[in-house]
Amino acid sequence: MKYVLVINPGSTSTKIAIYSTESMEIHTEVVEHSAEEIRKYDHIADQDAMRREAIVSVLREKGIRKEDLAAVVGRGGLLKPIIGGAYLVDMDMINDLKNAVQGEHASNLGPILAKEIADEAGVNAYIVDPVSCDEMDDLARFTGLKGEERGSLAHYLNIKGVTRKVCREKGYDFNEDNFIVAHLGGGFSIGPLRKGKLVDVNNANHGGPFSPERVGTLPLGVFVKYAYDKNYEKRNLLKKFQRGSGLISHLGTSDAREVERMIHDGDDYAAKVYQAMAYQIGKEIGACAAVLKGDVKAIIITGGLAYSSLMTGMIKEYVSFIAPVELVPGELEMKSLYEGARRVLMNEEEPLRYREEILSEKF
């Protein structure tokens, strides 16, 4: 039996999954890395050897030899903007990740680790639909400043993975039908998926609804006044807007379960904030419906907040008139990575080459 190894690095953990090439999940494991261990490294890429040894140890424990591997697939990192799909990991990609062309992030280690292990096994390494994909229509890129465009960083992997799942279950066609997908996590990615392409999406770090951690779209005057009055340096201001806003700013927590406990205990302000977040999500979904000119097969809500019946119930009140609402709580990243690699192994999809698909050197 041959296996596909799936690697998904997080900030303090490395998720590992082993699948057979016949679609059977053999083993999943989350290897935790202590904060003390992580602090030893100045750059994320420097964690490579430490994490690789942890992955190899799991394979050893499960009796899986390098010659048993058919492929290795890693979560894609912060690359230059590219179209969606499955990519062969090559040195062009590795060099850009090690140079952190779009910033340092734990996911940058995914392709690096995948290629090192794959090279030892004599097989190919792949990534699938990284966050740096950009399938936006030209019209969606425009801003009111010439030369400045909207860009795309989004949860492409899970958005496409859950849509494929809904298509299989409901008989929809991923490549022909249109969907609106709302990935609701610490940050939100909400966009119209037209015939398999995410043709518009809010970049959670730059705009859209406020979320558990992100500030969302701010009125221009508020942004300018806040930045100048508070005397923020750029780095600290971005940190505030991207990691210390939303529910954290209003209620002191990013945990929706805690917010719902506040609401249950009679906190009227918490209830108002939570409803305002649902209102903004619904408004964003409505805007996506306009992009698709009303031709929407289904609205799919995924991510951690999709577990909340209170939140999804409020969203449904705003958007259910557009199309049926499908809930896919949590995320399917590991399965989606495996399925992307399997499509290549089964010759259902041709792997792309990173250098050939770069859309822009400006991002």
VOBA-1610 file (N, C-alpha, C; in pm, whole numbers, padded with zeros to 5 digits, always signed):
BEGIN
Met+00084-00120+00000Met+00000+00000+00000Met+00088+00125+00000Lys+00049+00224-00079Lys+00120+00350-00084Lys+00043+00457-00007Tyr+00117+00559+00040Tyr+00057+00659+00126Tyr+00087+00801+00078Val-00003+00892+00115Val+00020+01035+00095Val+00033+01099+00233Leu+00145+01166+00255Leu+00169+01236+00381Leu+00125+01381+00366Val+00045+01428+00462Val-00007+01565+00460Val+00053+01641+00579Ile+00104+01761+00552Ile+00172+01841+00655Ile+00111+01981+00659Asn+00067+02023+00777Asn+00005+02155+00793Asn+00064+02222+00917Pro+00168+02304+00900Pro+00231+02368+01016Pro+00148+02486+01069Gly+00131+02491+01200Gly+00071+02606+01266Gly+00175+02677+01350Ser+00136+02783+01418Ser+00234+02865+01491Ser+00303+02787+01602Thr+00229+02698+01672Thr+00290+02621+01782Thr+00262+02472+01768Ser+00224+02427+01650Ser+00196+02285+01630Ser+00218+02249+01483Thr+00229+02120+01458Thr+00236+02070+01321Thr+00132+01959+01308Lys+00032+01981+01223Lys-00069+01877+01198Lys-00015+01783+01091Ile-00032+01654+01117Ile+00014+01551+01025Ile-00103+01457+00996Ala-00117+01417+00872Ala-00217+01315+00836Ala-00155+01220+00735Ile-00192+01096+00747Ile-00145+00994+00653Ile-00268+00930+00590Tyr-00272+00933+00458Tyr-00383+00873+00383Tyr-00326+00766+00291Ser-00405+00663+00266Ser-00369+00570+00161Ser-00407+00633+00027Thr-00348+00587-00079Thr-00385+00641-00211Thr-00525+00599-00251Glu-00587+00508-00174Glu-00725+00466-00201Glu-00826+00548-00120Ser-00783+00661-00064Ser-00872+00755+00006Ser-00902+00719+00151Met-00830+00627+00208Met-00855+00590+00348Met-00763+00671+00439Glu-00821+00734+00542Glu-00740+00806+00639Glu-00679+00704+00735Ile-00547+00701+00740Ile-00476+00602+00821Ile-00447+00656+00961His-00404+00780+00967His-00363+00836+01096His-00360+00989+01088Thr-00403+01053+01194Thr-00386+01198+01208Thr-00326+01227+01345Glu-00247+01331+01350Glu-00182+01366+01476Glu-00146+01514+01474Val-00156+01576+01590Val-00110+01714+01607Val+00010+01712+01700Val+00126+01747+01647Val+00248+01753+01727Val+00260+01895+01784Glu+00258+01905+01915Glu+00268+02036+01981Glu+00414+02075+02000His+00442+02203+01977His+00576+02258+02000His+00565+02363+02111Ser+00646+02350+02213Ser+00637+02443+02326Ser+00681+02583+02285Ala+00627+02682+02356Ala+00666+02821+02329Ala+00816+02840+02348Glu+00871+02769+02446Glu+01016+02778+02471Glu+01094+02725+02351Glu+01047+02617+02294Glu+01112+02558+02177Glu+01106+02652+02058Ile+00989+02711+02035Ile+00969+02802+01921Ile+01055+02927+01935Arg+01070+02975+02059Arg+01146+03100+02081Arg+01294+03088+02048Lys+01341+02967+02032Lys+01483+02949+02000Lys+01518+03000+01860Tyr+01418+03015+01775Tyr+01443+03042+01635Tyr+01406+03186+01600Asp+01499+03255+01534Asp+01476+03394+01495Asp+01374+03404+01381His+01379+03306+01290His+01289+03308+01175His+01215+03175+01165Ile+01096+03182+01111Ile+01013+03061+01101Ile+01083+02952+01020Ala+01150+02992+00912Ala+01219+02891+00829Ala+01325+02815+00906Asp+01377+02876+01014Asp+01480+02810+01094Asp+01424+02691+01173Gln+01293+02680+01185Gln+01230+02569+01259Gln+01226+02440+01178Asp+01272+02447+01057Asp+01261+02337+00960Asp+01309+02204+01018Ala+01432+02195+01063Ala+01489+02067+01107Ala+01413+02012+01228Met+01378+02098+01321Met+01306+02055+01441Met+01170+01993+01404Arg+01098+02059+01315Arg+00966+02007+01277Arg+00978+01882+01190Arg+01079+01879+01105Arg+01097+01762+01020Arg+01123+01637+01104Glu+01204+01651+01207Glu+01232+01536+01294Glu+01106+01489+01365Ala+01020+01582+01403Ala+00894+01545+01467Ala+00805+01465+01372Ile+00801+01507+01244Ile+00720+01436+01144Ile+00777+01298+01116Val+00907+01291+01099Val+00972+01163+01070Val+00951+01065+01186Ser+00951+01118+01308Ser+00928+01032+01426Ser+00790+00968+01423Val+00690+01045+01380Val+00555+00991+01369Val+00551+00880+01263Leu+00614+00905+01148Leu+00618+00802+01043Leu+00686+00675+01094Arg+00793+00695+01169Arg+00867+00580+01223Arg+00780+00499+01319Glu+00708+00571+01404Glu+00620+00504+01501Glu+00510+00424+01433Lys+00463+00475+01317Lys+00354+00408+01246Lys+00405+00302+01147Gly+00535+00284+01145Gly+00592+00181+01058Gly+00587+00215+00910Ile+00583+00344+00879Ile+00577+00386+00739Ile+00717+00428+00694Arg+00767+00358+00595Arg+00901+00386+00543Arg+00894+00487+00430Lys+01007+00548+00399Lys+01006+00650+00294Lys+00965+00590+00159Glu+00999+00464+00137Glu+00961+00402+00009Glu+00812+00369+00002Asp+00740+00385+00114Asp+00595+00362+00115Asp+00517+00485+00069Leu+00586+00599+00055Leu+00517+00723+00021Leu+00498+00736-00130Ala+00377+00780-00168Ala+00348+00810-00309Ala+00365+00958-00338Ala+00346+01039-00235Ala+00360+01185-00250Ala+00355+01247-00111Val+00402+01371-00103Val+00391+01451+00019Val+00327+01584-00019Val+00231+01629+00058Val+00164+01755+00028Val+00164+01842+00153Gly+00201+01968+00135Gly+00207+02061+00247Gly+00113+02179+00226Arg+00076+02241+00334Arg-00003+02363+00323Arg+00083+02471+00260Gly+00029+02541+00160Gly+00105+02645+00090Gly+00123+02768+00177Gly+00234+02835+00160Gly+00264+02953+00240Gly+00234+03084+00170Leu+00296+03190+00222Leu+00274+03326+00170Leu+00365+03348+00049Leu+00318+03302-00065Leu+00391+03315-00191Leu+00347+03441-00265Lys+00405+03464-00380Lys+00354+03570-00468Lys+00216+03529-00519Pro+00135+03624-00563Pro-00001+03590-00609Pro+00003+03491-00726Ile-00076+03383-00712Ile-00084+03280-00815Ile-00229+03233-00827Ile-00260+03167-00938Ile-00394+03112-00954Ile-00410+02989-00864Gly-00534+02946-00841Gly-00558+02830-00758Gly-00525+02701-00829Gly-00505+02595-00751Gly-00476+02464-00808Gly-00371+02390-00727Ala-00331+02277-00777Ala-00224+02197-00717Ala-00092+02233-00784Tyr+00011+02254-00702Tyr+00143+02296-00753Tyr+00250+02196-00714Leu+00340+02171-00807Leu+00462+02097-00777Leu+00554+02190-00697Val+00604+02142-00586Val+00698+02222-00506Val+00836+02214-00571Asp+00891+02331-00604Asp+01024+02334-00666Asp+01107+02441-00596Met+01230+02460-00642Met+01320+02552-00572Met+01279+02697-00589Asp+01215+02733-00699Asp+01163+02869-00713Asp+01067+02901-00598Met+00980+02808-00567Met+00885+02826-00458Met+00957+02829-00323Ile+01047+02735-00303Ile+01119+02726-00175Ile+01197+02855-00147Asn+01264+02907-00249Asn+01344+03028-00231Asn+01257+03147-00190Asp+01139+03162-00252Asp+01051+03272-00216Asp+00998+03258-00074Leu+00973+03134-00031Leu+00926+03112+00106Leu+01035+03140+00207Lys+01156+03098+00177Lys+01266+03124+00270Lys+01299+03272+00278Asn+01275+03343+00168Asn+01296+03488+00167Asn+01174+03565+00217Ala+01066+03492+00251Ala+00945+03551+00308Ala+00894+03668+00224Val+00869+03642+00095Val+00834+03751+00003Val+00704+03821+00041Gln+00612+03749+00106Gln+00489+03814+00154Gln+00479+03811+00306Gly+00590+03783+00371Gly+00591+03784+00517Gly+00617+03645+00574Glu+00649+03643+00702Glu+00675+03517+00771Glu+00545+03462+00827His+00523+03334+00807His+00404+03266+00857His+00438+03118+00869Ala+00378+03052+00968Ala+00409+02910+00989Ala+00381+02825+00865Ser+00281+02865+00787Ser+00248+02788+00667Ser+00360+02788+00564Asn+00454+02884+00574Asn+00568+02886+00483Asn+00651+02757+00494Leu+00642+02693+00610Leu+00718+02569+00630Leu+00656+02450+00560Gly+00527+02459+00524Gly+00459+02345+00463Gly+00528+02292+00339Pro+00552+02376+00238Pro+00620+02328+00117Pro+00765+02288+00144Ile+00831+02360+00234Ile+00971+02330+00264Ile+00984+02190+00322Leu+00902+02161+00424Leu+00905+02029+00487Leu+00862+01920+00389Ala+00758+01949+00311Ala+00708+01851+00215Ala+00815+01812+00115Lys+00887+01910+00063Lys+00988+01880-00040Lys+01106+01802+00020Glu+01149+01838+00139Glu+01262+01768+00198Glu+01230+01620+00220Ile+01112+01593+00274Ile+01073+01455+00299Ile+01048+01382+00166Ala+00985+01451+00071Ala+00958+01389-00060Ala+01088+01358-00133Asp+01184+01448-00127Asp+01312+01425-00194Asp+01380+01299-00139Glu+01375+01280-00007Glu+01435+01161+00053Glu+01363+01034+00007Ala+01232+01047-00018Ala+01153+00931-00060Ala+01154+00911-00210Gly+01211+01007-00284Gly+01215+00996-00430Gly+01080+01017-00496Val+00993+01099-00433Val+00861+01128-00489Val+00843+01280-00498Asn+00731+01324-00550Asn+00704+01467-00564Asn+00636+01524-00441Ala+00659+01653-00420Ala+00589+01728-00315Ala+00497+01828-00383Tyr+00382+01853-00320Tyr+00282+01943-00377Tyr+00228+02037-00270Ile+00170+02147-00316Ile+00082+02230-00234Ile-00048+02245-00311Val-00154+02287-00240Val-00285+02301-00302Val-00350+02430-00251Asp-00392+02515-00343Asp-00471+02636-00311Asp-00418+02712-00189Pro-00295+02766-00196Pro-00242+02841-00082Pro-00317+02973-00060Val-00297+03034+00057Val-00367+03159+00090Val-00331+03271-00006Ser-00217+03261-00072Ser-00173+03367-00164Ser-00232+03353-00304Cys-00324+03259-00323Cys-00394+03252-00452Cys-00464+03384-00480Asp-00480+03414-00606Asp-00552+03536-00646Asp-00625+03507-00776Glu-00757+03492-00765Glu-00840+03465-00882Glu-00940+03577-00906Met-00911+03694-00849Met-01005+03805-00855Met-01022+03860-00996Asp-01146+03894-01031Asp-01173+03963-01156Asp-01103+04098-01158Asp-01071+04147-01277Asp-01006+04277-01289Asp-01088+04388-01224Leu-01220+04385-01242Leu-01304+04491-01186Leu-01299+04491-01033Ala-01278+04374-00973Ala-01274+04364-00827Ala-01147+04425-00769Arg-01046+04448-00853Arg-00918+04498-00804Arg-00914+04649-00786Phe-01003+04720-00854Phe-00996+04866-00855Phe-01017+04928-00718Thr-00941+05034-00691Thr-00966+05123-00578Thr-00981+05264-00634Gly-01003+05359-00547Gly-01017+05498-00591Gly-00885+05570-00607Leu-00774+05497-00591Leu-00641+05555-00612Leu-00574+05484-00729Lys-00542+05558-00834Lys-00476+05497-00949Lys-00344+05436-00906Gly-00322+05313-00954Gly-00198+05244-00921Gly-00205+05160-00795Glu-00312+05176-00717Glu-00329+05097-00594Glu-00446+05002-00615Glu-00423+04873-00596Glu-00525+04772-00621Glu-00557+04691-00497Arg-00677+04637-00496Arg-00712+04539-00395Arg-00643+04408-00427Gly-00593+04343-00326Gly-00530+04214-00344Gly-00609+04104-00276Ser-00558+03982-00283Ser-00632+03867-00233Ser-00543+03781-00145Leu-00576+03776-00016Leu-00524+03673+00074Leu-00648+03613+00140Ala-00671+03485+00122Ala-00796+03427+00169Ala-00777+03279+00200His-00879+03222+00264His-00876+03081+00302His-00916+02994+00181Tyr-00837+03003+00075Tyr-00870+02933-00050Tyr-00884+02783-00029Leu-00795+02725+00047Leu-00793+02579+00062Leu-00924+02529+00121Asn-00967+02589+00231Asn-01091+02543+00294Asn-01214+02585+00214Ile-01212+02705+00157Ile-01326+02750+00077Ile-01353+02652-00038Lys-01249+02614-00108Lys-01269+02522-00221Lys-01297+02380-00173Gly-01233+02341-00062Gly-01255+02206-00010Gly-01399+02185+00035Val-01454+02280+00110Val-01593+02261+00158Val-01692+02272+00043Thr-01660+02355-00058Thr-01750+02365-00173Thr-01753+02235-00251Arg-01639+02172-00269Arg-01636+02041-00335Arg-01719+01939-00255Lys-01709+01945-00123Lys-01784+01853-00037Lys-01935+01874-00057Val-01979+01999-00052Val-02122+02029-00071Val-02168+01985-00210Cys-02083+02006-00310Cys-02118+01964-00446Cys-02139+01813-00454Arg-02050+01737-00390Arg-02065+01591-00391Arg-02196+01549-00323Glu-02227+01615-00213Glu-02344+01574-00134Glu-02476+01619-00197Lys-02475+01734-00265Lys-02599+01791-00316Lys-02616+01775-00467Gly-02514+01721-00532Gly-02524+01703-00676Gly-02498+01829-00756Tyr-02431+01928-00696Tyr-02394+02049-00769Tyr-02267+02024-00849Asp-02238+02115-00938Asp-02119+02104-01022Asp-02020+02214-00983Phe-01907+02174-00925Phe-01808+02270-00875Phe-01759+02362-00986Asn-01742+02311-01105Asn-01685+02389-01215Asn-01787+02464-01300Glu-01915+02445-01271Glu-02018+02511-01351Glu-02114+02597-01268Asp-02135+02563-01143Asp-02229+02637-01059Asp-02159+02748-00981Asn-02239+02839-00928Asn-02189+02953-00852Asn-02229+02943-00705Phe-02138+02982-00618Phe-02162+02974-00473Phe-02109+03100-00405Ile-02163+03127-00287Ile-02103+03226-00198Ile-02053+03149-00077Val-01925+03166-00044Val-01867+03093+00068Val-01816+03192+00172Ala-01856+03167+00297Ala-01812+03251+00409Ala-01732+03165+00506His-01600+03183+00505His-01514+03116+00602His-01503+03209+00723Leu-01556+03165+00837Leu-01564+03249+00956Leu-01477+03191+01066Gly-01355+03242+01076Gly-01262+03201+01181Gly-01221+03323+01262Gly-01092+03328+01302Gly-01042+03448+01370Gly-01049+03568+01278Gly-01027+03542+01147Gly-01051+03638+01041Gly-01151+03577+00944Phe-01215+03660+00865Phe-01318+03613+00774Phe-01271+03623+00629Ser-01304+03521+00550Ser-01289+03527+00404Ser-01427+03499+00345Ile-01486+03598+00281Ile-01620+03584+00225Ile-01614+03625+00079Gly-01655+03534-00010Gly-01642+03567-00151Gly-01732+03485-00241Pro-01754+03534-00363Pro-01831+03461-00464Pro-01741+03364-00540Leu-01781+03238-00543Leu-01707+03134-00615Leu-01783+03108-00745Arg-01728+03160-00855Arg-01793+03148-00986Arg-01724+03039-01067Lys-01795+02930-01089Lys-01743+02818-01169Lys-01603+02776-01125Gly-01588+02761-00994Gly-01463+02711-00939Gly-01358+02815-00910Lys-01385+02944-00942Lys-01288+03050-00919Lys-01342+03151-00818Leu-01258+03188-00722Leu-01297+03288-00622Leu-01271+03426-00682Val-01372+03483-00748Val-01354+03601-00833Val-01352+03732-00756Asp-01382+03727-00628Asp-01373+03845-00541Asp-01369+03792-00399Val-01306+03864-00309Val-01303+03822-00169Val-01247+03937-00086Asn-01297+03952+00035Asn-01235+04048+00125Asn-01105+03990+00178Asn-01001+04068+00182Asn-00879+04030+00253Asn-00903+04063+00400Ala-00909+03962+00486Ala-00947+03982+00626Ala-00858+04082+00698Asn-00732+04095+00652Asn-00641+04190+00715Asn-00667+04334+00671His-00747+04351+00567His-00766+04484+00509His-00910+04533+00513Gly-01007+04443+00526Gly-01144+04491+00522Gly-01245+04380+00532Gly-01371+04415+00511Gly-01481+04321+00528Gly-01545+04339+00663Pro-01627+04243+00707Pro-01688+04253+00839Pro-01582+04246+00949Phe-01609+04311+01063Phe-01519+04288+01177Phe-01541+04144+01224Ser-01437+04086+01282Ser-01437+03943+01316Ser-01392+03928+01461Pro-01373+03806+01509Pro-01322+03792+01646Pro-01193+03868+01673Glu-01105+03880+01572Glu-00976+03945+01594Glu-00952+04066+01505Arg-01014+04074+01386Arg-00983+04177+01287Arg-01078+04296+01298Val-01025+04412+01258Val-01103+04535+01268Val-01207+04546+01157Gly-01182+04480+01044Gly-01274+04492+00930Gly-01256+04625+00859Thr-01357+04664+00781Thr-01352+04790+00707Thr-01381+04906+00801Leu-01288+05001+00807Leu-01306+05120+00890Leu-01340+05240+00804Pro-01428+05330+00851Pro-01445+05457+00782Pro-01311+05530+00773Leu-01284+05590+00659Leu-01153+05651+00635Leu-01116+05752+00742Gly-01213+05834+00779Gly-01187+05936+00881Gly-01150+05875+01015Val-01217+05768+01052Val-01187+05699+01178Val-01045+05643+01173Phe-01009+05583+01060Phe-00876+05525+01046Phe-00768+05631+01062Val-00781+05742+00990Val-00679+05847+00994Val-00669+05907+01134Lys-00783+05937+01194Lys-00783+05996+01328Lys-00721+05902+01430Tyr-00757+05775+01423Tyr-00705+05676+01518Tyr-00554+05663+01504Ala-00506+05654+01381Ala-00362+05635+01357Ala-00282+05754+01408Tyr-00332+05876+01384Tyr-00258+05996+01425Tyr-00272+06025+01573Asp-00393+06013+01625Asp-00416+06045+01766Asp-00343+05950+01859Lys-00335+05825+01821Lys-00272+05724+01908Lys-00122+05715+01885Asn-00070+05785+01786Asn+00073+05787+01760Asn+00132+05648+01736Tyr+00061+05567+01663Tyr+00104+05431+01636Tyr+00214+05426+01532Glu+00312+05337+01553Glu+00402+05300+01446Glu+00328+05201+01356Lys+00370+05191+01230Lys+00299+05107+01133Lys+00283+04964+01183Arg+00389+04905+01233Arg+00385+04764+01274Arg+00284+04743+01387Asn+00285+04832+01485Asn+00195+04818+01598Asn+00050+04845+01560Leu+00032+04938+01466Leu-00104+04967+01420Leu-00163+04846+01347Leu-00083+04784+01261Leu-00129+04665+01190Leu-00160+04552+01288Lys-00077+04538+01390Lys-00100+04434+01491Lys-00231+04459+01564Lys-00257+04585+01597Lys-00383+04621+01663Lys-00503+04587+01575Phe-00497+04625+01448Phe-00610+04606+01357Phe-00630+04459+01317Gln-00519+04383+01312Gln-00528+04246+01262Gln-00539+04141+01371Arg-00498+04173+01493Arg-00499+04073+01599Arg-00564+04121+01729Gly-00593+04251+01739Gly-00645+04302+01866Gly-00772+04383+01850Ser-00851+04351+01750Ser-00973+04429+01724Ser-01095+04337+01723Gly-01205+04381+01663Gly-01325+04300+01654Gly-01382+04268+01792Leu-01413+04142+01815Leu-01469+04102+01944Leu-01371+04132+02058Ile-01241+04118+02030Ile-01142+04148+02134Ile-01154+04292+02180Ser-01166+04385+02085Ser-01177+04527+02119Ser-01305+04556+02197His-01417+04499+02152His-01546+04528+02215His-01566+04454+02347Leu-01522+04327+02352Leu-01561+04242+02464Leu-01445+04175+02537Gly-01323+04199+02489Gly-01206+04148+02559Gly-01176+04001+02534Thr-01244+03940+02437Thr-01218+03800+02405Thr-01245+03775+02257Ser-01172+03679+02200Ser-01198+03639+02062Ser-01274+03507+02058Asp-01308+03454+02173Asp-01375+03325+02184Asp-01526+03345+02176Ala-01586+03302+02066Ala-01730+03321+02047Ala-01811+03249+02154Arg-01757+03137+02204Arg-01828+03065+02311Arg-01838+03150+02437Glu-01732+03223+02467Glu-01734+03313+02582Glu-01833+03426+02560Val-01837+03480+02438Val-01932+03586+02406Val-02075+03535+02424Glu-02101+03414+02380Glu-02237+03360+02393Glu-02273+03335+02539Arg-02173+03303+02623Arg-02200+03292+02766Arg-02237+03428+02823Met-02169+03535+02779Met-02204+03670+02822Met-02348+03702+02786Ile-02384+03667+02662Ile-02520+03695+02614Ile-02622+03618+02698His-02591+03491+02725His-02680+03407+02805His-02699+03463+02945Asp-02593+03527+02996Asp-02599+03585+03130Asp-02662+03724+03133Gly-02712+03770+03018Gly-02787+03896+03013Gly-02707+04018+02976Asp-02589+04000+02915Asp-02506+04115+02874Asp-02562+04171+02743Asp-02633+04282+02753Asp-02699+04341+02635Asp-02598+04393+02533Tyr-02486+04448+02582Tyr-02386+04500+02488Tyr-02323+04387+02408Ala-02293+04275+02474Ala-02238+04159+02404Ala-02335+04112+02297Ala-02463+04111+02329Ala-02564+04068+02232Ala-02567+04162+02112Lys-02555+04291+02138Lys-02558+04390+02030Lys-02435+04375+01939Val-02317+04356+01998Val-02194+04339+01921Val-02203+04214+01834Tyr-02251+04106+01892Tyr-02262+03980+01820Tyr-02358+03992+01702Gln-02470+04061+01727Gln-02567+04080+01619Gln-02509+04170+01510Ala-02430+04271+01550Ala-02368+04360+01452Ala-02271+04283+01364Met-02200+04187+01422Met-02108+04106+01342Met-02187+04022+01242Ala-02299+03962+01285Ala-02384+03885+01195Ala-02440+03974+01085Tyr-02478+04096+01122Tyr-02530+04194+01025Tyr-02427+04222+00916Gln-02302+04245+00957Gln-02197+04276+00859Gln-02164+04155+00772Ile-02168+04035+00830Ile-02146+03914+00749Ile-02256+03901+00645Gly-02380+03920+00689Gly-02492+03913+00595Gly-02482+04016+00485Lys-02439+04135+00520Lys-02423+04242+00423Lys-02316+04207+00320Glu-02206+04146+00365Glu-02098+04105+00274Glu-02146+03994+00181Ile-02222+03900+00234Ile-02276+03793+00150Ile-02370+03851+00045Gly-02450+03951+00084Gly-02539+04017-00011Gly-02461+04084-00124Ala-02348+04145-00089Ala-02264+04206-00192Ala-02210+04101-00289Cys-02177+03983-00237Cys-02129+03875-00323Cys-02240+03830-00419Ala-02364+03830-00370Ala-02477+03792-00457Ala-02489+03890-00574Ala-02460+04017-00547Ala-02463+04117-00655Ala-02355+04088-00759Val-02236+04048-00712Val-02128+04014-00805Val-02171+03900-00898Leu-02244+03804-00843Leu-02290+03689-00922Leu-02423+03716-00992Lys-02471+03842-00982Lys-02597+03884-01046Lys-02714+03793-01008Gly-02711+03749-00882Gly-02820+03669-00828Gly-02817+03522-00864Asp-02720+03479-00945Asp-02712+03339-00987Asp-02629+03262-00884Val-02694+03220-00776Val-02626+03157-00664Val-02691+03022-00634Lys-02614+02915-00644Lys-02668+02782-00617Lys-02686+02759-00467Ala-02588+02804-00388Ala-02596+02786-00243Ala-02501+02883-00175Ile-02531+02914-00050Ile-02442+02989+00038Ile-02384+02890+00137Ile-02253+02886+00147Ile-02186+02789+00234Ile-02116+02865+00346Ile-02148+02827+00470Ile-02085+02889+00587Ile-01996+02785+00653Thr-01869+02820+00671Thr-01772+02726+00726Thr-01682+02800+00826Gly-01584+02730+00882Gly-01498+02789+00984Gly-01552+02763+01124Gly-01478+02806+01223Gly-01515+02780+01362Gly-01650+02837+01403Leu-01683+02956+01353Leu-01810+03018+01391Leu-01931+02945+01334Ala-01910+02860+01236Ala-02022+02783+01180Ala-02076+02681+01279Tyr-02002+02655+01388Tyr-02052+02568+01494Tyr-02161+02637+01577Ser-02165+02770+01571Ser-02257+02846+01655Ser-02395+02856+01589Ser-02493+02792+01648Ser-02630+02800+01594Ser-02686+02941+01612Leu-02640+03011+01715Leu-02686+03149+01736Leu-02638+03239+01623Met-02508+03230+01591Met-02452+03315+01486Met-02509+03277+01350Thr-02507+03147+01317Thr-02555+03107+01185Thr-02704+03135+01170Gly-02778+03125+01280Gly-02921+03157+01274Gly-02945+03302+01238Met-02866+03392+01297Met-02880+03535+01266Met-02840+03563+01122Ile-02733+03499+01076Ile-02689+03521+00937Ile-02797+03474+00840Lys-02854+03358+00867Lys-02959+03305+00779Lys-03075+03402+00764Glu-03109+03472+00871Glu-03220+03568+00864Glu-03193+03676+00760Tyr-03065+03709+00741Tyr-03030+03814+00645Tyr-03016+03761+00502Val-02976+03635+00485Val-02934+03592+00350Val-03011+03475+00291Ser-03098+03410+00367Ser-03162+03288+00316Ser-03252+03314+00196Phe-03290+03441+00174Phe-03371+03472+00056Phe-03290+03460-00074Ile-03156+03462-00061Ile-03070+03458-00180Ile-03059+03316-00235Ala-03032+03221-00147Ala-03010+03081-00188Ala-03012+02994-00063Pro-03023+02862-00078Pro-03014+02773+00039Pro-02880+02792+00111Val-02885+02783+00243Val-02764+02799+00325Val-02717+02661+00373Glu-02593+02628+00343Glu-02533+02501+00384Glu-02426+02529+00489Leu-02428+02451+00597Leu-02330+02469+00704Leu-02226+02357+00699Val-02099+02396+00697Val-01989+02299+00705Val-01895+02348+00815Pro-01928+02321+00941Pro-01849+02375+01052Pro-01704+02327+01051Gly-01617+02411+01107Gly-01476+02376+01116Gly-01406+02394+00983Glu-01306+02310+00959Glu-01231+02322+00834Glu-01192+02184+00783Leu-01170+02176+00653Leu-01134+02051+00587Leu-00996+02062+00522Glu-00904+02134+00586Glu-00777+02162+00522Glu-00695+02036+00495Met-00687+01946+00593Met-00605+01826+00573Met-00663+01739+00461Lys-00793+01718+00465Lys-00859+01637+00361Lys-00845+01706+00225Ser-00858+01839+00224Ser-00848+01912+00096Ser-00708+01902+00038Leu-00606+01906+00123Leu-00469+01890+00074Leu-00450+01751+00014Tyr-00498+01650+00087Tyr-00487+01513+00035Tyr-00560+01499-00097Glu-00684+01550-00104Glu-00762+01534-00227Glu-00696+01603-00346Gly-00632+01719-00320Gly-00561+01787-00428Gly-00445+01705-00480Ala-00368+01646-00388Ala-00255+01561-00428Ala-00306+01436-00501Arg-00415+01380-00453Arg-00469+01259-00515Arg-00518+01286-00657Arg-00577+01404-00679Arg-00622+01437-00815Arg-00503+01437-00911Val-00387+01482-00863Val-00267+01480-00947Val-00221+01337-00968Leu-00216+01258-00861Leu-00171+01120-00872Leu-00260+01037-00964Met-00389+01071-00967Met-00485+00997-01050Met-00497+01056-01190Asn-00409+01155-01220Asn-00409+01221-01352Asn-00540+01292-01383Glu-00610+01335-01278Glu-00732+01414-01296Glu-00700+01563-01307Glu-00580+01599-01266Glu-00538+01739-01267Glu-00389+01744-01294Glu-00349+01838-01377Glu-00207+01856-01408Glu-00146+01952-01308Pro-00036+01916-01241Pro+00024+02009-01144Pro+00080+02133-01213Leu+00063+02246-01149Leu+00111+02373-01201Leu+00253+02399-01155Arg+00323+02488-01227Arg+00458+02530-01187Arg+00451+02672-01137Tyr+00506+02693-01021Tyr+00494+02822-00952Tyr+00539+02940-01036Arg+00659+02934-01092Arg+00715+03049-01164Arg+00628+03086-01284Glu+00564+02988-01344Glu+00483+03014-01463Glu+00348+03077-01430Glu+00304+03067-01305Glu+00169+03112-01270Glu+00169+03239-01184Ile+00285+03299-01160Ile+00289+03423-01082Ile+00215+03533-01157Leu+00120+03594-01090Leu+00035+03694-01154Leu+00092+03835-01146Ser+00169+03860-01042Ser+00220+03996-01022Ser+00340+03992-00928Glu+00433+04081-00952Glu+00546+04099-00860Glu+00514+04209-00758Lys+00394+04268-00772Lys+00352+04373-00679Lys+00237+04319-00596Phe+00253+04325-00464Phe+00150+04273-00375Phe+00159+04341-00240
//
